[in-house]
C-alpha cells in the first residue's frame, strides 16, 4: 500500500512538472516522462499484488470517494491559480468532509460512547426480574416486522431469556413510517420474540405513544416501582445506552445496562481508512445525534 501511494504521489508530481513544458519535448522532458511511466507501472504492480491497494482503489471509485477526489482536485487547482478565498473555502470543505468521513474519527466517536458500557457475559450474569428493550431494533417489510440495522438488541434479549436469566421481556417504543404512518415498535419486537420461541406469557409490551428515549425510561421506572422490582436489565445499542442511563439517573432508576450492536472493533491504522465512506458518515452522525440528545435531554 505504501509503495503504491508513493508511486501515485510521484506520478502526479511528474505530470504537474511535464504538462507546462509539453510543447518543448527535449531530452529532459522525455526523461521525465519515462520516470512518470515507471511510477505508473509501480502503481499497477501495487494494485495487482496488494489487496489493501485494491480496496483503496475500490473506495476511491465509490460515490463518497469520487466526491473526495473532486473536492481535492478543485482545492488544488484553486490554489494553483491563486484564487485564495475560493481555495481556502474548498480546503475547509475538503477538511470537514475528510474529518467526518474517515474511519479514525468515526471509530473514535462511537468508541467514546460504547466504552462507557461494560461488556456483559450472558452465561455468567446474575438473574434479572425483567429485561427492558428500547425500541428501534425493528423495521417493517412486505413480510411483516424484521430486524433493523440495530436489531441485535432484539436478538440479545431473546438470548437472555433462553439462557434462563429472566422470566420477562419488556418492549416499548413508537416510530413513524413515511408510507404507513405511526409504527408500534413494541409490537414489532414482540412479533420477532414469538418467532424466536419466547412465549406470549413472558412478553410485556407498552402501548404506543413512547416516541423518545426519555418517555420510555420514565415508563420503565414507573413499572419497576409498581412491581417492586429491584434487579432489572436495560438492553439497547451500546452507543445509545449512555444517553438512556442519564435519564435513569434523573429518576433514581438503576437498571443493569446491557449493550448490544457494538460497532467499534480494533482495526489497523491503514492509510486507506482515511478515505471517506458511507458507513463512517453514518457512525459520525449516530454519535453526534447521541451527544446532541444528551444536551437536549431527550
C-alpha positions, 0 to 999 in steps of 0.5 A: 500500500505504501509503495503504491501511494508513493508511486501515485504521489510521484506520478502526479508530481511528474505530470504537474512538472511535464504538462507546462513544458509539453510543447518543448519535448527535449531530452529532459522532458522525455526523461521525465516522462519515462520516470512518470511511466515507471511510477505508473507501472509501480502503481499497477504492480501495487494494485495487482499484488496488494489487496489493501491497494485494491480496496483503496482503489475500490473506495476511491471509485465509490460515490463518497470517494469520487466526491473526495477526489473532486473536492481535492482536485478543485482545492488544488487547482484553486490554489494553483491559480491563486484564487485564495478565498475560493481555495481556502473555502474548498480546503475547509470543505475538503477538511470537514468532509475528510474529518467526518468521513474517515474511519479514525474519527468515526471509530473514535466517536462511537468508541467514546460512547460504547466504552462507557458500557461494560461488556456483559457475559450472558452465561455468567450474569446474575438473574434479572426480574425483567429485561427492558428493550428500547425500541428501534431494533425493528423495521417493517417489510412486505413480510411483516416486522424484521430486524433493523440495522440495530436489531441485535438488541432484539436478538440479545434479549431473546438470548437472555431469556433462553439462557434462563436469566429472566422470566420477562421481556419488556418492549416499548417504543413508537416510530413513524413510517413515511408510507404507513404512518405511526409504527408500534415498535413494541409490537414489532419486537414482540412479533420477532420474540414469538418467532424466536420461541419466547412465549406470549406469557413472558412478553410485556409490551407498552402501548404506543405513544413512547416516541423518545428515549426519555418517555420510555425510561420514565415508563420503565421506572414507573413499572419497576416501582409498581412491581417492586422490582429491584434487579432489572436489565436495560438492553439497547445499542451500546452507543445509545445506552449512555444517553438512556442511563442519564435519564435513569439517573434523573429518576433514581432508576438503576437498571443493569445496562446491557449493550448490544450492536457494538460497532467499534472493533480494533482495526489497523491504522491503514492509510486507506481508512482515511478515505471517506465512506458511507458507513463512517458518515453514518457512525459520525452522525449516530454519535453526534445525534447521541451527544446532541440528545444528551444536551437536549435531554431527550 
